[in-house]
């Protein structure tokens, strides 16, 4: 289907009502991500679909695949998975840095079964649990010449009896014979290129996926215990991709740049699936993506060479690019999209002043497939992450868990419903396939995002923090964003985060953590005073401010506040126990979503004195006597 039913006029915030006047079911969306790819290959067989860079240093020498060639590659790979025993309800795990073969394998996994992308930086214990929960017995992974550490992890998982087959990927454009793979008892292992070479490229030989079938399982941040595993249906992914493609951000001539890892939903939905709708070309960065230092030195020339029009990245990427001299014609760059973490005003303003391009904010979460709101380049709403996307419903409810709506403009917990809300977390597997559970996040079709927000009359969302991140000082709720905004207003601060530090009198008090711009000279004391002078409520004044080289993030790039809380707990207890001789070590760790302190003391120390001090704090702790 084409024309106004598939492509409505959707260029301004005022168009939302007209878009939704047509039922979503009448839009004629493809049945699955495979049907979306097949549609593109039929309409634009000879148009370049993807240009994949080997690395940043060789940005002029991409490996290109047309839509027809990409479809043929996916058929071969999906038929290989089918030959390995993968069926509709079986997961295929994928663990590798971005490369041409990973793009193919990801789409093929959704065709033959269910894609289960894994971040290679997760611990072996977490990876083993995710494999168990997903039921995946086939792992697509980086080979020794692509990512040696990832390959080592994959071999270890196979030796532990967790896998039946390993399909190995090579670097983009790799030449010559690959390194022979070592034998692993009971596990079939081989390179994707060799294993798939003899497979049929004209069609898939298994059952085609339907809209209600699961397409993927994406792990969430993984901040405590094993990460949760969020399930996506084909309808979830296709619909969310269409919601983005329907906007003016995506048109036939706009070339998209992709550099986020494919185990992240943004890379899949925004830079892989959405461009398929209009036959857009996508330029994929090398395996390091935005983490490749060489990318920034060549970035503007790369934009000019490929006429990049849209990209998606996190604020720190744009902060770095704002310091890279513009040495090329970058007039094609019209839609630089930003999300995943709060956008500091200094980064927004600095990037636009440096490049002339306005950052377009967006908002989403894995449990709502990917994107739920997006901004408009020609109609900015400072402070907002954007207007809700078509057919998604948003509301703000009371923080007390009653699900009572709060008045328009007031802050509460953001909730989302609609066709992109996931069916649940994968908690196990039985004879019928994956077992799903909302785990308290789904109530009558509404998703509790856990984000604090307010919504205006036009459906624009203004995030103010995370509900679980509220700092409670003597019964007074403090939004961390108040402290963070004050710190970010300092011209030398690049990023900021605030958490609660245990306090014997007030329960907890706010403390700040920041990263600074290169060459910054401001001190921690000066930053504390700066923020204290600018917070609207004296109770929100940070007790301390700590400068870090970088703020901790989760495996999917989300700010990891629990790591900062562990530091705050450790520092508070060190100060409180400083006068007691014989305290040998104080540590804090994350256990079952909580920070637990461990205090080790010499046998000569009076335990009662230490217990008395620890008992003043509303935290979990344990006392260990060591000789």
Number of C-alpha atoms within 10 A of each C-alpha: 11 9 8 10 16 15 17 17 14 19 16 14 20 10 13 20 12 12 19 14 9 13 10 16 7 9 17 11 20 21 18 26 27 26 19 17 23 20 20 23 22 12 13 18 18 13 17 19 26 26 21 26 26 24 22 23 15 13 22 14 14 20 16 19 19 19 27 21 18 23 26 21 26 30 27 27 31 31 26 25 26 21 14 14 15 22 18 21 21 24 30 29 28 27 25 27 24 28 28 27 23 24 19 19 27 25 28 28 32 28 31 33 29 31 28 30 26 26 20 22 15 15 12 14 12 16 21 18 16 26 22 16 18 27 23 24 22 26 26 29 29 31 25 19 13 21 18 12 14 20 21 14 19 26 19 14 18 24 14 10 13 20 23 18 21 25 25 27 27 24 23 20 16 11 8 6 6 13 11 9 12 9 11 16 10 12 18 15 21 20 20 21 16 12 16 21 13 11 19 17 19 12 14 21 15 17 12 16 23 19 19 14 20 27 32 28 28 26 26 22 20 17 20 17 13 19 18 20 25 24 30 28 27 26 24 27 30 27 26 27 26 25 21 23 22 21 18 15 20 23 16 13 13 23 25 27 25 27 21 27 23 26 26 21 27 25 19 22 22 23 26 25 23 24 27 25 24 20 25 25 27 25 27 27 26 27 25 19 20 20 13 16 12 14 21 19 17 18 20 21 18 21 22 17 14 18 19 25 22 21 21 25 19 19 24 17 15 22 21 14 21 19 14 16 13 16 12 14 14 21 14 16 22 19 23 21 22 25 21 18 14 21 22 21 14 17 22 21 16 18 21 14 12 14 17 14 19 21 25 22 30 25 24 19 15 23 28 25 29 26 26 29 23 25 27 22 20 11 10 16 16 12 16 23 26 24 25 25 24 24 22 19 15 22 23 26 23 17 19 9 9 8 17 13 16 16 15 13 14 14 19 26 26 27 24 22 21 17 22 27 26 25 21 20 23 24 18 16 16 8 7 7 15 21 16 16 16 16 12 9 16 20 13 6 15 18 22 21 19 17 19 24 23 24 23 14 8 11 19 22 29 22 22 20 19 17 18 10 19 19 23 17 20 13 10 12 12 21 21 25 22 19 27 25 19 21 30 25 16 15 12 19 20 23 25 26 24 27 28 25 26 24 20 16 11 14 18 21 24 26 26 27 23 23 19 20 14 10 7 12 9 14 12 16 12 11 25 21 17 17 24 20 13 17 18 13 12 10 16 25 24 28 16 17 23 17 17 13 8 13 17 16 15 18 21 21 15 17 19 17 19 21 20 21 22 21 16 23 24 24 16 17 21 16 9 15 17 11 9 13 12 15 20 14 14 17 17 21 19 16 12 11 11 14 21 18 22 18 22 18 22 16 13 12 14 13 14 9 12 17 14 10 13 21 13 13 19 13 16 14 16 11 15 14 14 12 9
